[in-house]
Amino acid sequence: ILPIYLEYKKLEKDLSTYGYKFLKQINKHTGRLHTNFTQIVDTGRMASGGKNKSTGEEYINFQNIPADAETRNCFTNQFESTILINCDYSGMEQVFLANKSKDKDLIAFYEKSTSDMHSYIASKIYPELREVSLKEIKDKYKDKRQIAKSAGFAINYGGTGFTIAKNLSISKEEGEEVERAYFTAFPGLKNYFDLQESLTLKNGYILIDDITGSKLFIPKFDEFKSLEEKFDFNNKEFWNKYKIEKVNASSWYKDIKEELSYYFRWKSQIRRNSLNYPIQGGSSSITKIAGILLFDWIKSNNMINKVLISNIVHDEFIIECPKNIADTVSRAVKDCMEKAGSYYCKLVPLKASPVITNHWEH
C-alpha cells in the first residue's frame, strides 16, 4: 500500500498547490492569473508569490511551476489571435562563470560550439577519457558523466568534495579526489574562486555585481574577525598545542572547542556565499536588464497592452503577442536578452533561444 499512498500524497499536494489555489486566483476582470514580483535581498534575484499584508491574499509563485509537459501545457495564449514566445538563455550561469573566471578550457568549450558540458568536464577530469569523443562519453561512460555533472553543479555553487560525496552517495575521499581533479582541469576557475574568497574575507562584503556595484555586507563581520585574531590560526604553535590538548581532552580544549567549531562553520558559509552569490546576482542583473530593454522596446513601438511580458523565470521570458507580429517580437526579445548579456559576458557571448508556441515550453 505504501507506493499507492506516496503517489496519493504527491497528487494531493499538486492538486492543493496547482489546482484549487489556481482556480481561486483567477482574476474575475481579466480571466488571467496574476502574481507579485520582488527581489531577494542577498543576491538581487527575482522572487514571485508572497502575501498581500493588507488583504491577506496569497499570490502564486510563478517561478516554481513544475516543468513537466502536463503542467506547462496548461499555460497557453488567451485568445485565438495571440500566441506565446518562450525565450531563455542557453546555459546562463555556466556561461557567466566562464566569463568571470576566464578559465581557458571553459572558454575553449564554448569556442568549439559543443553542447554537452557534462561530457566535456568528464573528459577533462578523467585521464582515460581524454581521447574519447563527447558522444561516446555520453553513450558509454554515463557513470563518469554523472559524476562530472554533479561535481560541476556542486563546485560552481561553492560546494566541496564533501558536497559531491553527499550528492552522489560516494565516500568523502572519492568526493575530494573528484574536486581535486576538477580544479586541476580548470585552474582558472580555482584561481577565481580563491580570489573571491580572499577579497570577501578581507573586505567584509561580497561584491555581487561589479557593474552595478551592489554588495552584500557580511553580518557581524567584526565579531568574525575578532575570533580569527583570538586564535591566531596562522601560528603553527597554536595547532600543535591544539592537537595535544585535544588528545588529552584538556579544559583548554573544551573551552575553545565550541567557539572554534562555530568559527569554521561561519567561515565555510562565507566561502560558499562568496562563490555562489556573484553568479546568482550577476545572472539576475542580466535578466532584469533584459526586461528593462524589452519594456523600453515595447513602449517605443507603441505596443503597450499588445505585447505582454507574461512571466519571467530566472533566465526565461514568456511573452504573449498577436500572431501577426510574432516574428518581429521574437527577434526583439532575442536581441534585448543578448544585449543585456553582452554587458557581462564579453569573452563568451550569452545566447538566447526564442520559440513561438501555443503553450509554455517545458
Contacts in CASP RR format, 6 or more apart in sequence:
PFRMAT RR
TARGET T0000
AUTHOR 0000-0000-0000
METHOD contacts of the structure
MODEL  1
ILPIYLEYKKLEKDLSTYGYKFLKQINKHTGRLHTNFTQIVDTGRMASGG
KNKSTGEEYINFQNIPADAETRNCFTNQFESTILINCDYSGMEQVFLANK
SKDKDLIAFYEKSTSDMHSYIASKIYPELREVSLKEIKDKYKDKRQIAKS
AGFAINYGGTGFTIAKNLSISKEEGEEVERAYFTAFPGLKNYFDLQESLT
LKNGYILIDDITGSKLFIPKFDEFKSLEEKFDFNNKEFWNKYKIEKVNAS
SWYKDIKEELSYYFRWKSQIRRNSLNYPIQGGSSSITKIAGILLFDWIKS
NNMINKVLISNIVHDEFIIECPKNIADTVSRAVKDCMEKAGSYYCKLVPL
KASPVITNHWEH
14 66 0 8 1.000
18 65 0 8 1.000
18 66 0 8 1.000
18 71 0 8 1.000
21 58 0 8 1.000
21 60 0 8 1.000
22 33 0 8 1.000
22 60 0 8 1.000
25 33 0 8 1.000
25 34 0 8 1.000
25 59 0 8 1.000
25 60 0 8 1.000
26 32 0 8 1.000
26 33 0 8 1.000
27 33 0 8 1.000
27 34 0 8 1.000
31 78 0 8 1.000
32 78 0 8 1.000
33 60 0 8 1.000
33 62 0 8 1.000
34 59 0 8 1.000
35 48 0 8 1.000
35 49 0 8 1.000
35 59 0 8 1.000
35 60 0 8 1.000
35 61 0 8 1.000
35 62 0 8 1.000
36 48 0 8 1.000
36 49 0 8 1.000
36 50 0 8 1.000
36 52 0 8 1.000
36 59 0 8 1.000
37 46 0 8 1.000
37 47 0 8 1.000
37 48 0 8 1.000
37 49 0 8 1.000
37 312 0 8 1.000
38 46 0 8 1.000
38 47 0 8 1.000
38 48 0 8 1.000
38 49 0 8 1.000
38 50 0 8 1.000
39 45 0 8 1.000
39 46 0 8 1.000
39 47 0 8 1.000
40 46 0 8 1.000
40 47 0 8 1.000
42 216 0 8 1.000
42 273 0 8 1.000
42 277 0 8 1.000
43 208 0 8 1.000
43 216 0 8 1.000
43 277 0 8 1.000
43 280 0 8 1.000
43 281 0 8 1.000
43 284 0 8 1.000
44 208 0 8 1.000
44 214 0 8 1.000
44 280 0 8 1.000
44 281 0 8 1.000
44 284 0 8 1.000
44 285 0 8 1.000
45 280 0 8 1.000
45 281 0 8 1.000
45 283 0 8 1.000
45 284 0 8 1.000
45 314 0 8 1.000
46 63 0 8 1.000
46 284 0 8 1.000
46 287 0 8 1.000
46 288 0 8 1.000
46 312 0 8 1.000
46 314 0 8 1.000
47 61 0 8 1.000
47 63 0 8 1.000
48 59 0 8 1.000
48 60 0 8 1.000
48 61 0 8 1.000
48 62 0 8 1.000
48 63 0 8 1.000
48 64 0 8 1.000
49 58 0 8 1.000
49 59 0 8 1.000
49 60 0 8 1.000
49 61 0 8 1.000
49 62 0 8 1.000
50 58 0 8 1.000
50 59 0 8 1.000
50 61 0 8 1.000
51 57 0 8 1.000
51 58 0 8 1.000
51 59 0 8 1.000
52 58 0 8 1.000
52 59 0 8 1.000
62 311 0 8 1.000
62 313 0 8 1.000
63 312 0 8 1.000
63 313 0 8 1.000
63 314 0 8 1.000
65 71 0 8 1.000
65 72 0 8 1.000
65 75 0 8 1.000
65 313 0 8 1.000
66 72 0 8 1.000
67 362 0 8 1.000
68 362 0 8 1.000
69 362 0 8 1.000
71 362 0 8 1.000
72 359 0 8 1.000
72 360 0 8 1.000
72 361 0 8 1.000
72 362 0 8 1.000
73 359 0 8 1.000
73 360 0 8 1.000
73 362 0 8 1.000
74 359 0 8 1.000
75 318 0 8 1.000
75 359 0 8 1.000
75 360 0 8 1.000
76 84 0 8 1.000
76 358 0 8 1.000
76 359 0 8 1.000
76 360 0 8 1.000
77 83 0 8 1.000
77 84 0 8 1.000
77 320 0 8 1.000
77 358 0 8 1.000
78 320 0 8 1.000
81 322 0 8 1.000
81 323 0 8 1.000
82 320 0 8 1.000
82 321 0 8 1.000
82 322 0 8 1.000
82 323 0 8 1.000
83 320 0 8 1.000
83 321 0 8 1.000
83 322 0 8 1.000
83 323 0 8 1.000
83 326 0 8 1.000
83 356 0 8 1.000
83 357 0 8 1.000
83 358 0 8 1.000
84 310 0 8 1.000
84 318 0 8 1.000
84 319 0 8 1.000
84 320 0 8 1.000
84 356 0 8 1.000
84 357 0 8 1.000
84 358 0 8 1.000
84 359 0 8 1.000
84 360 0 8 1.000
85 317 0 8 1.000
85 318 0 8 1.000
85 319 0 8 1.000
85 320 0 8 1.000
85 321 0 8 1.000
85 326 0 8 1.000
85 329 0 8 1.000
85 330 0 8 1.000
85 333 0 8 1.000
85 354 0 8 1.000
85 355 0 8 1.000
85 356 0 8 1.000
85 357 0 8 1.000
86 316 0 8 1.000
86 317 0 8 1.000
86 318 0 8 1.000
86 319 0 8 1.000
86 354 0 8 1.000
86 355 0 8 1.000
86 357 0 8 1.000
86 360 0 8 1.000
86 361 0 8 1.000
87 316 0 8 1.000
87 317 0 8 1.000
87 319 0 8 1.000
87 330 0 8 1.000
87 333 0 8 1.000
87 334 0 8 1.000
87 337 0 8 1.000
87 352 0 8 1.000
87 353 0 8 1.000
87 354 0 8 1.000
87 355 0 8 1.000
88 315 0 8 1.000
88 316 0 8 1.000
88 317 0 8 1.000
88 352 0 8 1.000
88 353 0 8 1.000
89 95 0 8 1.000
89 286 0 8 1.000
89 315 0 8 1.000
89 316 0 8 1.000
89 337 0 8 1.000
89 350 0 8 1.000
89 351 0 8 1.000
89 352 0 8 1.000
89 353 0 8 1.000
90 350 0 8 1.000
90 351 0 8 1.000
90 352 0 8 1.000
90 353 0 8 1.000
91 315 0 8 1.000
92 283 0 8 1.000
92 286 0 8 1.000
92 314 0 8 1.000
92 315 0 8 1.000
92 350 0 8 1.000
93 156 0 8 1.000
93 279 0 8 1.000
93 280 0 8 1.000
93 283 0 8 1.000
93 315 0 8 1.000
94 117 0 8 1.000
94 156 0 8 1.000
95 110 0 8 1.000
95 345 0 8 1.000
95 348 0 8 1.000
95 349 0 8 1.000
95 350 0 8 1.000
96 279 0 8 1.000
96 282 0 8 1.000
96 283 0 8 1.000
96 286 0 8 1.000
96 344 0 8 1.000
96 345 0 8 1.000
96 350 0 8 1.000
97 106 0 8 1.000
97 156 0 8 1.000
97 189 0 8 1.000
97 279 0 8 1.000
98 106 0 8 1.000
98 107 0 8 1.000
98 109 0 8 1.000
98 110 0 8 1.000
98 347 0 8 1.000
98 348 0 8 1.000
99 344 0 8 1.000
99 345 0 8 1.000
99 346 0 8 1.000
99 347 0 8 1.000
99 348 0 8 1.000
100 192 0 8 1.000
100 278 0 8 1.000
100 279 0 8 1.000
101 186 0 8 1.000
101 188 0 8 1.000
101 189 0 8 1.000
101 191 0 8 1.000
101 192 0 8 1.000
101 193 0 8 1.000
102 188 0 8 1.000
102 192 0 8 1.000
102 347 0 8 1.000
103 186 0 8 1.000
103 187 0 8 1.000
103 188 0 8 1.000
103 189 0 8 1.000
103 192 0 8 1.000
104 188 0 8 1.000
105 124 0 8 1.000
105 185 0 8 1.000
105 186 0 8 1.000
106 186 0 8 1.000
106 189 0 8 1.000
107 347 0 8 1.000
107 348 0 8 1.000
109 117 0 8 1.000
109 120 0 8 1.000
110 348 0 8 1.000
111 348 0 8 1.000
114 120 0 8 1.000
114 134 0 8 1.000
116 134 0 8 1.000
116 135 0 8 1.000
116 137 0 8 1.000
116 138 0 8 1.000
118 138 0 8 1.000
118 145 0 8 1.000
118 146 0 8 1.000
118 148 0 8 1.000
118 149 0 8 1.000
119 134 0 8 1.000
119 135 0 8 1.000
119 137 0 8 1.000
119 138 0 8 1.000
119 145 0 8 1.000
119 148 0 8 1.000
120 134 0 8 1.000
121 148 0 8 1.000
121 149 0 8 1.000
121 151 0 8 1.000
121 152 0 8 1.000
121 182 0 8 1.000
121 185 0 8 1.000
122 129 0 8 1.000
122 137 0 8 1.000
122 141 0 8 1.000
122 144 0 8 1.000
122 145 0 8 1.000
122 147 0 8 1.000
122 148 0 8 1.000
123 129 0 8 1.000
123 130 0 8 1.000
123 132 0 8 1.000
123 134 0 8 1.000
123 137 0 8 1.000
124 130 0 8 1.000
124 185 0 8 1.000
124 186 0 8 1.000
125 148 0 8 1.000
125 151 0 8 1.000
125 178 0 8 1.000
125 181 0 8 1.000
125 182 0 8 1.000
125 184 0 8 1.000
125 185 0 8 1.000
126 141 0 8 1.000
126 144 0 8 1.000
126 148 0 8 1.000
126 181 0 8 1.000
129 137 0 8 1.000
129 141 0 8 1.000
129 144 0 8 1.000
132 141 0 8 1.000
137 144 0 8 1.000
137 145 0 8 1.000
138 145 0 8 1.000
146 168 0 8 1.000
147 164 0 8 1.000
147 168 0 8 1.000
147 178 0 8 1.000
150 164 0 8 1.000
150 167 0 8 1.000
150 168 0 8 1.000
151 164 0 8 1.000
151 178 0 8 1.000
151 179 0 8 1.000
151 182 0 8 1.000
152 182 0 8 1.000
154 160 0 8 1.000
154 161 0 8 1.000
154 163 0 8 1.000
154 164 0 8 1.000
154 167 0 8 1.000
155 164 0 8 1.000
155 179 0 8 1.000
155 182 0 8 1.000
155 183 0 8 1.000
155 189 0 8 1.000
156 275 0 8 1.000
156 279 0 8 1.000
157 272 0 8 1.000
157 275 0 8 1.000
157 276 0 8 1.000
157 279 0 8 1.000
158 193 0 8 1.000
158 271 0 8 1.000
158 272 0 8 1.000
158 275 0 8 1.000
158 276 0 8 1.000
159 272 0 8 1.000
159 275 0 8 1.000
160 176 0 8 1.000
160 179 0 8 1.000
161 172 0 8 1.000
161 175 0 8 1.000
161 176 0 8 1.000
161 178 0 8 1.000
161 179 0 8 1.000
162 172 0 8 1.000
162 175 0 8 1.000
162 176 0 8 1.000
164 170 0 8 1.000
164 175 0 8 1.000
164 178 0 8 1.000
164 179 0 8 1.000
165 171 0 8 1.000
165 172 0 8 1.000
165 174 0 8 1.000
165 175 0 8 1.000
165 176 0 8 1.000
168 175 0 8 1.000
183 189 0 8 1.000
183 190 0 8 1.000
193 275 0 8 1.000
196 206 0 8 1.000
196 274 0 8 1.000
196 275 0 8 1.000
196 278 0 8 1.000
197 270 0 8 1.000
197 271 0 8 1.000
197 274 0 8 1.000
197 275 0 8 1.000
199 207 0 8 1.000
199 274 0 8 1.000
200 206 0 8 1.000
200 218 0 8 1.000
200 270 0 8 1.000
200 271 0 8 1.000
200 273 0 8 1.000
200 274 0 8 1.000
201 267 0 8 1.000
201 270 0 8 1.000
201 274 0 8 1.000
204 217 0 8 1.000
204 218 0 8 1.000
204 221 0 8 1.000
205 215 0 8 1.000
205 216 0 8 1.000
205 217 0 8 1.000
205 218 0 8 1.000
205 221 0 8 1.000
206 215 0 8 1.000
206 216 0 8 1.000
206 218 0 8 1.000
206 273 0 8 1.000
206 274 0 8 1.000
206 277 0 8 1.000
206 278 0 8 1.000
207 213 0 8 1.000
207 214 0 8 1.000
207 215 0 8 1.000
207 278 0 8 1.000
208 214 0 8 1.000
208 215 0 8 1.000
208 216 0 8 1.000
208 277 0 8 1.000
208 278 0 8 1.000
208 281 0 8 1.000
208 282 0 8 1.000
209 278 0 8 1.000
209 281 0 8 1.000
209 282 0 8 1.000
209 285 0 8 1.000
211 285 0 8 1.000
211 343 0 8 1.000
211 344 0 8 1.000
212 285 0 8 1.000
214 281 0 8 1.000
214 285 0 8 1.000
216 273 0 8 1.000
216 277 0 8 1.000
218 224 0 8 1.000
218 270 0 8 1.000
224 263 0 8 1.000
224 266 0 8 1.000
224 267 0 8 1.000
224 270 0 8 1.000
227 259 0 8 1.000
227 262 0 8 1.000
227 263 0 8 1.000
227 266 0 8 1.000
228 263 0 8 1.000
231 238 0 8 1.000
231 256 0 8 1.000
231 260 0 8 1.000
231 263 0 8 1.000
232 238 0 8 1.000
233 239 0 8 1.000
242 253 0 8 1.000
245 252 0 8 1.000
245 253 0 8 1.000
246 253 0 8 1.000
282 344 0 8 1.000
283 314 0 8 1.000
283 315 0 8 1.000
284 314 0 8 1.000
285 344 0 8 1.000
286 340 0 8 1.000
286 341 0 8 1.000
286 343 0 8 1.000
286 344 0 8 1.000
286 345 0 8 1.000
286 350 0 8 1.000
287 312 0 8 1.000
287 314 0 8 1.000
287 315 0 8 1.000
287 340 0 8 1.000
289 340 0 8 1.000
289 341 0 8 1.000
289 343 0 8 1.000
290 317 0 8 1.000
290 336 0 8 1.000
290 337 0 8 1.000
290 339 0 8 1.000
290 340 0 8 1.000
290 341 0 8 1.000
291 309 0 8 1.000
291 312 0 8 1.000
291 317 0 8 1.000
291 336 0 8 1.000
291 340 0 8 1.000
293 336 0 8 1.000
293 339 0 8 1.000
293 340 0 8 1.000
294 309 0 8 1.000
294 317 0 8 1.000
294 332 0 8 1.000
294 333 0 8 1.000
294 336 0 8 1.000
294 337 0 8 1.000
295 309 0 8 1.000
297 332 0 8 1.000
297 336 0 8 1.000
298 304 0 8 1.000
298 307 0 8 1.000
298 309 0 8 1.000
303 321 0 8 1.000
303 325 0 8 1.000
303 329 0 8 1.000
306 321 0 8 1.000
306 322 0 8 1.000
307 319 0 8 1.000
307 320 0 8 1.000
307 321 0 8 1.000
307 325 0 8 1.000
307 329 0 8 1.000
308 319 0 8 1.000
308 320 0 8 1.000
308 321 0 8 1.000
309 317 0 8 1.000
309 318 0 8 1.000
309 319 0 8 1.000
310 318 0 8 1.000
310 319 0 8 1.000
310 320 0 8 1.000
311 317 0 8 1.000
311 318 0 8 1.000
311 360 0 8 1.000
312 318 0 8 1.000
317 333 0 8 1.000
317 337 0 8 1.000
318 360 0 8 1.000
319 329 0 8 1.000
319 333 0 8 1.000
321 329 0 8 1.000
326 356 0 8 1.000
327 356 0 8 1.000
330 354 0 8 1.000
330 356 0 8 1.000
331 354 0 8 1.000
333 352 0 8 1.000
333 354 0 8 1.000
334 352 0 8 1.000
334 353 0 8 1.000
334 354 0 8 1.000
337 350 0 8 1.000
337 352 0 8 1.000
338 349 0 8 1.000
338 350 0 8 1.000
338 351 0 8 1.000
338 352 0 8 1.000
341 349 0 8 1.000
341 350 0 8 1.000
342 349 0 8 1.000
342 350 0 8 1.000
344 350 0 8 1.000
355 361 0 8 1.000
END
